[in-house]
Amino acid sequence: MRTLDTLGDLRSRTVVVRCDLNVPLDGETITDDGRVRASLATIRELREAGARVVLISHLGRPAGAPDPRYSLRPVAVRMVELLDAPVGFVTETVGPEAEAARAALGDGDVLLLENLRFNPGETSKDAEERRAFAAELARGADAFVSDGFGVVHRRQASVTELAELLPSAAGRLVAAELEVLQRLTVNPARPYAVALGGSKVSDKLGVIAHLLERVDTLLVGGGMVFTFLAAQGHRIGASLLEADQLDTVRGYLAEAERRGVRIILPTDIVVAEAFAADAAHAVVPADDIESSPFGAAGIGLDIGPESARAFAAAIDDAATVFWNGPMGVFEMSAFAAGTRAVAQALTDTAGFTVVGGGDSAAAVRALGFADDRFGHISTGGGASLEYLEGKSLPGLEVLA
């Protein structure tokens, strides 16, 4: 894969950098700036090389038209603080204002353009429409750097077509993410444990199937665990269930047994009267969820303390650990203990630990864990999972 080192001398050259600055916002307040921080290494290196840096990114899912709720302006403000340097911002991605701002850049200057997805060509299903938009993004530029790992699994104008129109290379973030994923898939240090959570089994079908051939231990928590428990014949009350996945999960359990892979499911569950932060709740055996005071109306919202200890012990025994998906509804403090226990175990183990982006990254930061306490926190939940499924990622293929 081509990297920054293949682009040669970048002084006085205009370099378009595709970042992933898709941060969560509360109004105009960034609630987790992890992706902004992750983009800084490449930006700083380009500035020091004397490049004229034009940053592009999406934020949220606007419907191909300007929407103030998804403006990147708050990101520009935060980037000024983190870079300790000026960062220009314009309210369009292509057009006369953007063109003038790009032309005015000096060596080492940084400009952030408005949300790519305000333009329908960015995510169009029509390759020619994407290519036309990419051509506008490429106008006046000398090189392209792909550094938004969270979008390399997408075929979008700023990810694939733009890389074909300009001399292109992976930025330091994309290169680092790929190196980590290769450590997880090519001769990982053993024992190798994977902890999966989140709400739905269907979101993880491909990665579970692929990992059963590679891991020693699979820990299952979060909302997806109730489909596993139901597949074993247990009653789960009103907990989340994907009934159409029961046969698939039974197949996973049988395949794991055949391969000698240890699947660890919770032995106790925190069951609540309702899906609410202040709901009454109780800890009950995982194989008898309806024994809670709430009967068949009870909803499982976290793994229990016994399970948390067992998960932590399995993580501590591992030499390589990949974690994707919270163990419960961590946004509600009463149901955050399982996720906190897994995060703590990852910081305590001597093994190589990877937090798989998305809700997992948001959880560890929300619970007060510093990024540097983990081996790596990915910026691309979906992209990481697709790589671990064995899928090819178009945004990486185009950089080969």
N, C-alpha and C positions, 0 to 999 in steps of 0.2 A: 504494500500500500504506500502511495506517495505521501510524504510528510512535508512539513515546512522546509526542511533542509533541501528539498528538491527544487524549490522555487528560485533559488539563487539570490542575488542582491536585490533587496526590495526597497532600497532608499529612493524616495520620491515617486514610488509606484503606488497606484491606487489599488488597494486590496479589499475586496468584498468578503466579509466573514459571516457565514451563516451560524448564528448562535442559537441556543435554546434558552430564551429568556421568558419562558412561559411560567411565570411565578403566580402563586395565589395572591389575590388582592382582597382587601376589605375596604371597599371604596377606592381611595387612592393610596392606601397603606399596604405595603408588601408584608405579608405575614410570614414568609419564609424566603429568604434571599439566597438560598443555597445554589440555585442555578446561575444567578448573577456572579456569585463568588467563583463558581467553577469555570466561568468563561474568562476570568481575568488573566490566567497564565498566558494564553495565546495573545490576548490583546496587548499585554505588557511587552511581550517579545516582539510583536510587530511594531509597536511604538519605538522601542529601543533600536530597531533596525531601520528606523526612518521612514516606514511605510505610512501611507495616508489611508487610515482605517475607516471603512464604511461597514457598520454593523447592521445586520438584518435579522429579524426574528418574527415569530408569531406570538400571540398571547390569546388564549381562550379559543372560542369557536364562533367568531362573528360570521354572518351569512354573506361573505363576499362583498361587504360594503362597510364604510366607516361606522363605528359604533363607539362612542366615548367610554363605555364601560370597559372596553378592551384596549384602550390606548396604552402605548409603551412609555408615555411621558414619566410615570412614577419610576420606571426602571432607569431612565436616563438620569433622574435626580439621584437615585441610589448609586448608580455607577460613578457619578462624579465624586461621591463620598468615598467609595471603595478604591477608586483609582487615584484619588487625590490629584485630579487633573480635569481640565474642562472636557465636557462631552457635548457636542452639538446635537440638536434634535430638531427634526422637521416633521410636520404633520401629514406627510405623504411619503409613499415608498418610491413611486416614479412620478415624473411630472416636472414642471419648471422650477418649483421650489427645491425639490430634492436635487435636481441637476445643478442648480446654482450653488447649493450648499456643498455638494461634492467637488465642484470646480474650485471652490474657495479654500479647500483643505491645504494645509501645509504639511511638511514632513513631521510625523509623529502625532498629528491631530487625529481625533476620533469623532465620528459622526454616527448617531443612531437614527435610522429611518423608522417611520411609523409601521405599525402592524402589517405584516405581509398579507394576512388573510382578509384585510380590507379590500383586496384585489381578487376577483373571482378566478383569475388565471393561476393563482398559486396552487389551489387544490383541485383544479378542473380535471375531470376524467378524460378530457380530450388532450392528447399529447401535443397537438399543434398549438392549442391555446396556452398550455403550460410553456411551451418553447417560446412563444411570442412574448409572454410576460418575462421569462428568463432573459430574453434578448434585451428588454428594456432595463432590467437590473444590471446587465453586463455592460451597458453603454458607458464608455469612458474608463472602464476598469482594466487593470493589467493582470490581475490574478484573482482566484477564488480560493477561500479556505473554508472547508466544511468542519465546523466545530460544534454542531448541535446534535449530540448523540441521540437525544430523545426523539429525533425525527428521521434517523437514517433508515428506519424500516418503512418509510413512506415514499411513494413516488410522487414528488411534488416539485414545482418549478425551481424553487430555491435549493432543493436537495439534489436532484438528479440532472435536470436540463441545464441549470446554470454551471454545473461542474463540467458539462460537455462543451460549453461555449468558451470557457476561459482555461488557461493553465491552472490546474487545481491540485489541491493537496489536503490531507487531513490536518486539523489543528491538534494541539497538544492534548486537549480533552478527549477528542475522539480516539486518538492513538492510545491514551492511557486506558480508556474504557475497553478498547479491543484487547489490550494486553491482559487486563484483569479477566475478561471473559475467556480468553485462551487458557489462563491458569485454571479456570473452573472446568474446562472441557478437555484439555489435552494433558493427560497424566497428572491430575490433581493430587496433592499430598493427601494421604489417607491416615485415618478414617475420614470420609467425606460425608458431611451431613447437610441436608437442605431442609429449611423450615419454610413452609408455605402457609399463608393465611389469606385474609381478604374474604370477600363476601361469597364469591361464586366458584364452584368447581369448574364450570364451563370456561372461565377465564384462564384456567391453568391446565386444560386438558392436554395440550401438546407438550408442555414442559414436563408434566408428570410422566407421560409416556416415554419421553426421551431420556429423562433422568433415571428412570428405573433401571436402565442399562448401565448406569454410571456411578450411582451413589451407594453408600453403605447404609445410611439411615435417612428416612424421610419423616419429618415431623409435620403434622397437619393440625392447624388450629383455625381460628377465625370462623366466619359464617359458613365456609365450605365444609367444615368438619361435620355438620349435621347431616349432610348427604352421606358421608362415610358412615356415621352412626346408624342412620336409617338403613343403609345397605347391609349392615350387620344384623338388622332385625330389631333395633331398639326404637322405642317411641320417643319422639323429640318435641312433643307439645306443639307450640306455634312457632318454633324456630325455623329459620330459613331452610328451605328444602328445594332442591332441583330434582323433581321426581323423574324427569326424563334422562337423568344421568346415573340413576341407581345401577343399572346393568354395567355401565362403563366403570363405575367405581368398584363394583364386585370384581370386574376383570382386573383392575389395578391391584386389588388385594391379593388375588390369586397369582398374578404375575410376580408380585413382590415376594410372596412365599416361595414360588418356584425358583426365583433368582437368589434367595437368601438375603433380600433387602429387608431391613427392619423398619416397619412402619409404626411410628408411635402416635397414637391417638390420645386425646385427653381422657383421664379417668374420672375427672370431676368438672363440673360446669357451673358458672355463675348464671343463674336463671332469674329473670326479672318479670315483674307483673305486667310491665309495658315497656315500649321502646321510648324511654325518657330518662333524663339524667337523674331525676329524683325518684325514680320508681323503686318500690320495695323489691328486694332481691334476696336470694339465698343460694348457698352452695350445695349442690346435690350430685350424686353419682352420675357419670355420663351415660351409664346404661339404664338409668331410671329417672330421666329428666322430669317425667310427669309426677314424680313423688314430691315435687316442690309444693309449697303452700298454694301455688297458683294452678296446679293441676295441668290439664291439657292446654290452658291458655298461657302458660309460662313460655317466655322467650329466652333462649340462650344468648347471652351477650358477651361472654368472655370465657376463657379457660379458667379452671379453678386453681387454687394454691398448690395442691398436690401435683397437678399436671404441670404447672409452671416450674416446680422444682425438678420434675422428671425431664422436662425440655431443657432446662439449664444444665443438668448433668450430662445429657447427650451432647450438647454443644461443647461443654468443657472437655469431653473426651475426644472431640474431633480435631483433625489437623487442618481441615478446610471446611468453612461454613458459608453457605449462601442463604440469605433470608429475603423473602419477598411476601409482603402482606401481613398486616397486623393480626394479633391473636384475638382481638375483641374490638369493641367500639371504644377505642382509646380516647376519642374526643370527649367522652363522658368519664369523669374521674373514677366513678364507681366501677367502671368496666375497663380500666386501663392497666390493671396489675399484670395481666398475662403478657401484654406487649412490653411493658417495662421490664419484666423478668427476662424475656428473650433478649432485649436490647442490652441489659446489664450483663447477661451471660456472654454476649458477643464481645463486650469490652473486657471481660475478665479472662477469657480463654487465651492461651498462647498461640492458637492456630490463626490461619489467615482468614479474615472475615470480610464478607461483602454484603452490604445492605443494598437490595435491588431497586432502589429508586421509588418514585411514586409515593403511595401512602406510607410505605415503610420509612422512607427518608423523612417525610413530614412528621411521622410519629416520633422518631428518635429526637428530632429537634424540639418538637412540642413538649416532650417529656424531659428536656433539659440536658440531653447528651451532646457533647461536642463532637464535631465531625472527625477530629483527629484521634478519637478513641476507637475508631474502626479501621480495619485495613483499607476499605474503600467504600464510599457511598456513591452509588451510580446515579447519574442524572437521567437515565432512560429506562423507566420501568417496562414499558411495552417493547422497546427495542431490545433490552436485555433478555426478556423472556423469549422473544422470537429467535434470538441468537441461540439461546439454550435449547430451543426446540429443534435446532438444526436447520432453520430456515436461512436462505440467503437474504441479505439486506441490500436493497438497491442503492442506498446512499453510500455503502461501502464498496459495492461492486464497481461503481463508476470511478472510484479512486484507485483501483487496482493497477 
